Amino acid sequence: MDAPTAARLAAGIGMGLATIGPGIGIGLLTGHTAEAIARQPEASGDIRTAFIIGLALAEALALYAFVIAIILLFVVK
C-alpha cells in the first residue's frame, strides 16, 4: 500500500472514530441538561450556560479530527 492510499484510509478511519466520542458526549450532555432543567427550572440560565460551553468543547474535538483528516488528505503525498 502506497503512502497516499494509507493517508486516505487513515483519514477516513480517523474521522469515523473521532466523531464517536463527541457524538456520545453531546448526546449525554443534552440529556442531562434537559433533566437538570426539569428538576430545577429556576437554575436554567446557569445550566444552559454550562451546557453551551460543554457543547462547544465537545464539538471542538470533532473539528480537530476533521483538520487532521484534511491534512492527511491534501498534504501527505
Phi and psi in radians as a Rosetta constraint file:
Dihedral C 1 N 2 CA 2 C 2 CIRCULARHARMONIC -1.460 0.35
Dihedral N 2 CA 2 C 2 N 3 CIRCULARHARMONIC 2.959 0.35
Dihedral C 2 N 3 CA 3 C 3 CIRCULARHARMONIC -1.101 0.35
Dihedral N 3 CA 3 C 3 N 4 CIRCULARHARMONIC -0.775 0.35
Dihedral C 3 N 4 CA 4 C 4 CIRCULARHARMONIC -1.091 0.35
Dihedral N 4 CA 4 C 4 N 5 CIRCULARHARMONIC -0.655 0.35
Dihedral C 4 N 5 CA 5 C 5 CIRCULARHARMONIC -1.178 0.35
Dihedral N 5 CA 5 C 5 N 6 CIRCULARHARMONIC -0.730 0.35
Dihedral C 5 N 6 CA 6 C 6 CIRCULARHARMONIC -1.132 0.35
Dihedral N 6 CA 6 C 6 N 7 CIRCULARHARMONIC -0.647 0.35
Dihedral C 6 N 7 CA 7 C 7 CIRCULARHARMONIC -1.155 0.35
Dihedral N 7 CA 7 C 7 N 8 CIRCULARHARMONIC -0.715 0.35
Dihedral C 7 N 8 CA 8 C 8 CIRCULARHARMONIC -1.133 0.35
Dihedral N 8 CA 8 C 8 N 9 CIRCULARHARMONIC -0.732 0.35
Dihedral C 8 N 9 CA 9 C 9 CIRCULARHARMONIC -1.121 0.35
Dihedral N 9 CA 9 C 9 N 10 CIRCULARHARMONIC -0.769 0.35
Dihedral C 9 N 10 CA 10 C 10 CIRCULARHARMONIC -1.118 0.35
Dihedral N 10 CA 10 C 10 N 11 CIRCULARHARMONIC -0.667 0.35
Dihedral C 10 N 11 CA 11 C 11 CIRCULARHARMONIC -1.126 0.35
Dihedral N 11 CA 11 C 11 N 12 CIRCULARHARMONIC -0.768 0.35
Dihedral C 11 N 12 CA 12 C 12 CIRCULARHARMONIC -1.148 0.35
Dihedral N 12 CA 12 C 12 N 13 CIRCULARHARMONIC -0.839 0.35
Dihedral C 12 N 13 CA 13 C 13 CIRCULARHARMONIC -1.151 0.35
Dihedral N 13 CA 13 C 13 N 14 CIRCULARHARMONIC -0.714 0.35
Dihedral C 13 N 14 CA 14 C 14 CIRCULARHARMONIC -1.085 0.35
Dihedral N 14 CA 14 C 14 N 15 CIRCULARHARMONIC -0.765 0.35
Dihedral C 14 N 15 CA 15 C 15 CIRCULARHARMONIC -1.143 0.35
Dihedral N 15 CA 15 C 15 N 16 CIRCULARHARMONIC -0.694 0.35
Dihedral C 15 N 16 CA 16 C 16 CIRCULARHARMONIC -1.088 0.35
Dihedral N 16 CA 16 C 16 N 17 CIRCULARHARMONIC -0.824 0.35
Dihedral C 16 N 17 CA 17 C 17 CIRCULARHARMONIC -1.250 0.35
Dihedral N 17 CA 17 C 17 N 18 CIRCULARHARMONIC -0.612 0.35
Dihedral C 17 N 18 CA 18 C 18 CIRCULARHARMONIC -1.299 0.35
Dihedral N 18 CA 18 C 18 N 19 CIRCULARHARMONIC -0.327 0.35
Dihedral C 18 N 19 CA 19 C 19 CIRCULARHARMONIC -1.587 0.35
Dihedral N 19 CA 19 C 19 N 20 CIRCULARHARMONIC -0.188 0.35
Dihedral C 19 N 20 CA 20 C 20 CIRCULARHARMONIC -1.167 0.35
Dihedral N 20 CA 20 C 20 N 21 CIRCULARHARMONIC -0.828 0.35
Dihedral C 20 N 21 CA 21 C 21 CIRCULARHARMONIC -1.055 0.35
Dihedral N 21 CA 21 C 21 N 22 CIRCULARHARMONIC -0.960 0.35
Dihedral C 21 N 22 CA 22 C 22 CIRCULARHARMONIC -1.074 0.35
Dihedral N 22 CA 22 C 22 N 23 CIRCULARHARMONIC -0.585 0.35
Dihedral C 22 N 23 CA 23 C 23 CIRCULARHARMONIC -1.108 0.35
Dihedral N 23 CA 23 C 23 N 24 CIRCULARHARMONIC -0.801 0.35
Dihedral C 23 N 24 CA 24 C 24 CIRCULARHARMONIC -1.144 0.35
Dihedral N 24 CA 24 C 24 N 25 CIRCULARHARMONIC -0.744 0.35
Dihedral C 24 N 25 CA 25 C 25 CIRCULARHARMONIC -1.079 0.35
Dihedral N 25 CA 25 C 25 N 26 CIRCULARHARMONIC -0.763 0.35
Dihedral C 25 N 26 CA 26 C 26 CIRCULARHARMONIC -1.147 0.35
Dihedral N 26 CA 26 C 26 N 27 CIRCULARHARMONIC -0.684 0.35
Dihedral C 26 N 27 CA 27 C 27 CIRCULARHARMONIC -1.098 0.35
Dihedral N 27 CA 27 C 27 N 28 CIRCULARHARMONIC -0.812 0.35
Dihedral C 27 N 28 CA 28 C 28 CIRCULARHARMONIC -1.122 0.35
Dihedral N 28 CA 28 C 28 N 29 CIRCULARHARMONIC -0.732 0.35
Dihedral C 28 N 29 CA 29 C 29 CIRCULARHARMONIC -1.084 0.35
Dihedral N 29 CA 29 C 29 N 30 CIRCULARHARMONIC -0.760 0.35
Dihedral C 29 N 30 CA 30 C 30 CIRCULARHARMONIC -1.146 0.35
Dihedral N 30 CA 30 C 30 N 31 CIRCULARHARMONIC -0.756 0.35
Dihedral C 30 N 31 CA 31 C 31 CIRCULARHARMONIC -1.107 0.35
Dihedral N 31 CA 31 C 31 N 32 CIRCULARHARMONIC -0.780 0.35
Dihedral C 31 N 32 CA 32 C 32 CIRCULARHARMONIC -1.232 0.35
Dihedral N 32 CA 32 C 32 N 33 CIRCULARHARMONIC -0.546 0.35
Dihedral C 32 N 33 CA 33 C 33 CIRCULARHARMONIC -1.163 0.35
Dihedral N 33 CA 33 C 33 N 34 CIRCULARHARMONIC -0.779 0.35
Dihedral C 33 N 34 CA 34 C 34 CIRCULARHARMONIC -1.076 0.35
Dihedral N 34 CA 34 C 34 N 35 CIRCULARHARMONIC -0.687 0.35
Dihedral C 34 N 35 CA 35 C 35 CIRCULARHARMONIC -1.150 0.35
Dihedral N 35 CA 35 C 35 N 36 CIRCULARHARMONIC -0.725 0.35
Dihedral C 35 N 36 CA 36 C 36 CIRCULARHARMONIC -1.170 0.35
Dihedral N 36 CA 36 C 36 N 37 CIRCULARHARMONIC -0.697 0.35
Dihedral C 36 N 37 CA 37 C 37 CIRCULARHARMONIC -1.184 0.35
Dihedral N 37 CA 37 C 37 N 38 CIRCULARHARMONIC -0.610 0.35
Dihedral C 37 N 38 CA 38 C 38 CIRCULARHARMONIC -1.166 0.35
Dihedral N 38 CA 38 C 38 N 39 CIRCULARHARMONIC -0.582 0.35
Dihedral C 38 N 39 CA 39 C 39 CIRCULARHARMONIC -1.370 0.35
Dihedral N 39 CA 39 C 39 N 40 CIRCULARHARMONIC -0.672 0.35
Dihedral C 39 N 40 CA 40 C 40 CIRCULARHARMONIC -2.331 0.35
Dihedral N 40 CA 40 C 40 N 41 CIRCULARHARMONIC 1.422 0.35
Dihedral C 40 N 41 CA 41 C 41 CIRCULARHARMONIC -1.103 0.35
Dihedral N 41 CA 41 C 41 N 42 CIRCULARHARMONIC -0.457 0.35
Dihedral C 41 N 42 CA 42 C 42 CIRCULARHARMONIC -1.242 0.35
Dihedral N 42 CA 42 C 42 N 43 CIRCULARHARMONIC -0.327 0.35
Dihedral C 42 N 43 CA 43 C 43 CIRCULARHARMONIC -1.767 0.35
Dihedral N 43 CA 43 C 43 N 44 CIRCULARHARMONIC 0.316 0.35
Dihedral C 43 N 44 CA 44 C 44 CIRCULARHARMONIC -1.119 0.35
Dihedral N 44 CA 44 C 44 N 45 CIRCULARHARMONIC -0.543 0.35
Dihedral C 44 N 45 CA 45 C 45 CIRCULARHARMONIC -1.123 0.35
Dihedral N 45 CA 45 C 45 N 46 CIRCULARHARMONIC -0.822 0.35
Dihedral C 45 N 46 CA 46 C 46 CIRCULARHARMONIC -1.164 0.35
Dihedral N 46 CA 46 C 46 N 47 CIRCULARHARMONIC -0.701 0.35
Dihedral C 46 N 47 CA 47 C 47 CIRCULARHARMONIC -1.130 0.35
Dihedral N 47 CA 47 C 47 N 48 CIRCULARHARMONIC -0.747 0.35
Dihedral C 47 N 48 CA 48 C 48 CIRCULARHARMONIC -1.118 0.35
Dihedral N 48 CA 48 C 48 N 49 CIRCULARHARMONIC -0.683 0.35
Dihedral C 48 N 49 CA 49 C 49 CIRCULARHARMONIC -1.100 0.35
Dihedral N 49 CA 49 C 49 N 50 CIRCULARHARMONIC -0.806 0.35
Dihedral C 49 N 50 CA 50 C 50 CIRCULARHARMONIC -1.107 0.35
Dihedral N 50 CA 50 C 50 N 51 CIRCULARHARMONIC -0.637 0.35
Dihedral C 50 N 51 CA 51 C 51 CIRCULARHARMONIC -1.098 0.35
Dihedral N 51 CA 51 C 51 N 52 CIRCULARHARMONIC -0.793 0.35
Dihedral C 51 N 52 CA 52 C 52 CIRCULARHARMONIC -1.157 0.35
Dihedral N 52 CA 52 C 52 N 53 CIRCULARHARMONIC -0.686 0.35
Dihedral C 52 N 53 CA 53 C 53 CIRCULARHARMONIC -1.131 0.35
Dihedral N 53 CA 53 C 53 N 54 CIRCULARHARMONIC -0.794 0.35
Dihedral C 53 N 54 CA 54 C 54 CIRCULARHARMONIC -1.116 0.35
Dihedral N 54 CA 54 C 54 N 55 CIRCULARHARMONIC -0.672 0.35
Dihedral C 54 N 55 CA 55 C 55 CIRCULARHARMONIC -1.099 0.35
Dihedral N 55 CA 55 C 55 N 56 CIRCULARHARMONIC -0.752 0.35
Dihedral C 55 N 56 CA 56 C 56 CIRCULARHARMONIC -1.130 0.35
Dihedral N 56 CA 56 C 56 N 57 CIRCULARHARMONIC -0.700 0.35
Dihedral C 56 N 57 CA 57 C 57 CIRCULARHARMONIC -1.183 0.35
Dihedral N 57 CA 57 C 57 N 58 CIRCULARHARMONIC -0.697 0.35
Dihedral C 57 N 58 CA 58 C 58 CIRCULARHARMONIC -1.174 0.35
Dihedral N 58 CA 58 C 58 N 59 CIRCULARHARMONIC -0.688 0.35
Dihedral C 58 N 59 CA 59 C 59 CIRCULARHARMONIC -1.211 0.35
Dihedral N 59 CA 59 C 59 N 60 CIRCULARHARMONIC -0.517 0.35
Dihedral C 59 N 60 CA 60 C 60 CIRCULARHARMONIC -1.088 0.35
Dihedral N 60 CA 60 C 60 N 61 CIRCULARHARMONIC -0.575 0.35
Dihedral C 60 N 61 CA 61 C 61 CIRCULARHARMONIC -1.086 0.35
Dihedral N 61 CA 61 C 61 N 62 CIRCULARHARMONIC -0.736 0.35
Dihedral C 61 N 62 CA 62 C 62 CIRCULARHARMONIC -1.166 0.35
Dihedral N 62 CA 62 C 62 N 63 CIRCULARHARMONIC -0.629 0.35
Dihedral C 62 N 63 CA 63 C 63 CIRCULARHARMONIC -1.188 0.35
Dihedral N 63 CA 63 C 63 N 64 CIRCULARHARMONIC -0.649 0.35
Dihedral C 63 N 64 CA 64 C 64 CIRCULARHARMONIC -1.083 0.35
Dihedral N 64 CA 64 C 64 N 65 CIRCULARHARMONIC -0.752 0.35
Dihedral C 64 N 65 CA 65 C 65 CIRCULARHARMONIC -1.113 0.35
Dihedral N 65 CA 65 C 65 N 66 CIRCULARHARMONIC -0.651 0.35
Dihedral C 65 N 66 CA 66 C 66 CIRCULARHARMONIC -1.121 0.35
Dihedral N 66 CA 66 C 66 N 67 CIRCULARHARMONIC -0.733 0.35
Dihedral C 66 N 67 CA 67 C 67 CIRCULARHARMONIC -1.114 0.35
Dihedral N 67 CA 67 C 67 N 68 CIRCULARHARMONIC -0.730 0.35
Dihedral C 67 N 68 CA 68 C 68 CIRCULARHARMONIC -1.130 0.35
Dihedral N 68 CA 68 C 68 N 69 CIRCULARHARMONIC -0.686 0.35
Dihedral C 68 N 69 CA 69 C 69 CIRCULARHARMONIC -1.124 0.35
Dihedral N 69 CA 69 C 69 N 70 CIRCULARHARMONIC -0.707 0.35
Dihedral C 69 N 70 CA 70 C 70 CIRCULARHARMONIC -1.109 0.35
Dihedral N 70 CA 70 C 70 N 71 CIRCULARHARMONIC -0.724 0.35
Dihedral C 70 N 71 CA 71 C 71 CIRCULARHARMONIC -1.078 0.35
Dihedral N 71 CA 71 C 71 N 72 CIRCULARHARMONIC -0.759 0.35
Dihedral C 71 N 72 CA 72 C 72 CIRCULARHARMONIC -1.094 0.35
Dihedral N 72 CA 72 C 72 N 73 CIRCULARHARMONIC -0.662 0.35
Dihedral C 72 N 73 CA 73 C 73 CIRCULARHARMONIC -1.276 0.35
Dihedral N 73 CA 73 C 73 N 74 CIRCULARHARMONIC -0.675 0.35
Dihedral C 73 N 74 CA 74 C 74 CIRCULARHARMONIC -1.898 0.35
Dihedral N 74 CA 74 C 74 N 75 CIRCULARHARMONIC -0.227 0.35
Dihedral C 74 N 75 CA 75 C 75 CIRCULARHARMONIC -1.809 0.35
Dihedral N 75 CA 75 C 75 N 76 CIRCULARHARMONIC -0.690 0.35
Dihedral C 75 N 76 CA 76 C 76 CIRCULARHARMONIC -1.253 0.35
Dihedral N 76 CA 76 C 76 N 77 CIRCULARHARMONIC 2.215 0.35
